[in-house]
Amino acid sequence: MKKIAMMNCLKSNRVCTGAACLNAFNARTVGFERYRDEELELVALMWCNGCDAEADEDSGMIEKLERLQSIGTQVLHIGKCTKNKAGEECPIISKAADILERQGIQIVRGTH
């Protein structure tokens, strides 16, 4: 069984329930279509720690990233809420993804 986690933008939490990400996961659509015939376990649904919390310097974010690794997360999906209107990914989210990728966790950009 593949262990999946999702990371989203803290600011998006003001208006987002996570329903679209979870619906896509449960229905195996959009970003999760690649797993249509696989058993999955959603092991974490997390948010960044905000625009001023550098992924490699913020102790809370470091703890979250270590936790993802310790629970055996194999793939991290990054929500579309992590991109600005120009389509550029948040640099803090990108840095967190790079850290996890170096630890052997596959990064997929997109949920719903």
NORQUI-V335071 format. One record per helix or strand of 2 or more residues. SS is the DSSP state (H for helix, E for strand). FROM is the first residue (numbers start at 1). TO is the last residue. If there is no record, write none. Layout:
# NORQUI-V335071
ss=<SS/SS>
from=<FROM/FROM>
to=<TO/TO>
This chain:
# NORQUI-V335071
ss=<E/H/H/H/E/H/E/H/H/E>
from=<2/11/19/30/40/59/75/80/91/106>
to=<8/14/27/35/47/70/78/82/102/109>
